[in-house]
Amino acid sequence: MAASCVMPVTILVDSTHDNVTVHDDTTIEVVSEANRATDAVPKVEFVVPEIDPTTVILDIDEEDRNDAQAVTAYVNENYNLCKEREVMYSVTHDYMCHQPHINEKMRYILIDWLMEVHLKFKLLPETMGLTVNLVDRFLSKNVIIRDNLQLVGIACMFTAAKYEEIYPPECNDFVHISASTYSRETIIAMEAAVLNSVGFNITVPTSMHFLRRLSKAAFNTYPTHNFCKYLLELAMVDMRMNKYYPSMVAAAAVYIAREMDGASPIWTPTLEHYSGYTEIEVFPAALELLQVAKQALKSAHQAVTRKYTTKKFGEVAKRALPEGLKRPDNL
């Protein structure tokens, strides 16, 4: 698609400039009324400067117009709705100050363990994103004791899997994965508590939803897209990234990946248009996400890193992270 945007445009003109006829996407002919009958048009051919995809907004849905599954007629409205809903169902990063029995480190360990469960059950990326969202929304509203933290995580994944998966794990699978620490009845009771706490509102956009759109706008390769997913899952584990909306976290992941790939410019007009964020807005989040990723490599809890060092996920976690990010010129 990008190649089609840099084709030279040939224009045929005469000296009278009476009429303009467009023959196709690249050729325009100007024909005078006097010469129309004989088509004896003195023609001068010149080339319009090439379109630079780094300075214009590209239509990333153009090639999918005939693909019914791409729903190009509604995709922009859908993502606008997602931007509205992420504001409604996000939580702050400091809710732990209201939890006397648990802390951020315990949440870190819980999400890291849920990442292993998610991988073991071969669940969808959206299931993990929704699980973390439910955990944070529940904990931001309910004080729990330490012994029930793992139960909350299990109940949230059980709920998210039933919402996202075609064949979700059964309740007994979660009983087994917890080494029978919690009974089937206890898990179901906590599931009901979670659903009541969030008002049964579980249609929530996660960073994975936004990443698909932004990867398309960035024309990411599959390995680059996988690397962005790696960064997003690291962000889920570390609740410092909760201060940013999911769409911003996705934008930050794309920003880091593009800088590592040597893209220039890093943040194109197309990315700004489809993300809704300027480079100045994205840069602080990208800088913090990079620090989260670098600190995760030193953590004792490595579920995400182990996952993305496997061949199945392209071994993207083996890529060397940069020391920092180049500050935008206008910042």
DADA-V269040 format. One line per field, one symbol per residue. ss: DSSP state (a for helix, b for strand, c for the rest). psi: psi as a letter, one per 20 degrees, with the letter a starting at -180 (. if undefined). burial: b if it has 24 or more other C-alpha atoms within 12 Angstrom, else e. A space follows every 10 residues. Layout:
BEGIN
ss->???
psi->???
burial->???
END
This chain:
BEGIN
ss->ccaaaaccbb bbbcccccbb bbccccbbbb bccccccccc cccbbbbbcc cccccccccc caaacccaaa ccccaaaaaa aaaaaaaacc ccccaaaacc cccaaaaaaa aaaaaaaaaa ccccaaaaaa aaaaaaaaac cccccaaaaa aaaaaaaaaa aaaacccccc aaaaaaaccc cccaaaaaaa aaaaaaaccc ccccccaaaa aaaaaaaacc caaaaaaaaa aaaaaaacaa aaaccaaaaa aaaaaaaaaa acccccccaa aaaaacccaa aaaaaaaaaa aaaaaacccc ccaaaaaccc aaaccaaacc cccccccccc c
psi->ghhiijpqpp ppqaihlhqp pohaiipppp pqhhjggikm ooppprpqqq poiiiroqoi jgijhjohii lhhihhhghh hhhghhhhkq rrikiiijoi irahghgghg hgghgggghh ilrqhhgggh ghghgghghi ippqrhijgh gggghghggh hhhhqgnqqr hhhhgghjkk hprghgghgh ghggghhjkj njnpprhhgh hgghhghilq rghhghhhhg hhhhhhhoih iiiqqhhhgg hgghggghgh ikqprgorhg hgghhjqrhh hhghhhghhg hgghhhhiqi okgggggjiq hhkjkhiipp qqhaqppqhj .
burial->eeeeeeeeee bbbbeeeeee eeeeeeebbb beeeeeeeee eeeeeeeeee eebeeeebbb beeeeeeeee eeeeeeeebe ebbeebeebb bbbebbeeee ebbbebbbbb bbbbbbbbee bebbbbbbbb bbbbbbbbbb ebebeeebbb bbbbbbbbbb bbbbeeeebe beebbebeee ebebeebbeb bebbbebbee bbbbbbbbbb bbbbbbbbbb eebbbbbbbb bbbbbbbbbb bbbbbbbbbb bbbbbbbbbb beeeebbbbb bbbbbbbbbb bbbbbbbbbb bbbbebbeee bbbbbbbbee eebbebbebe beeebbeeee e
END
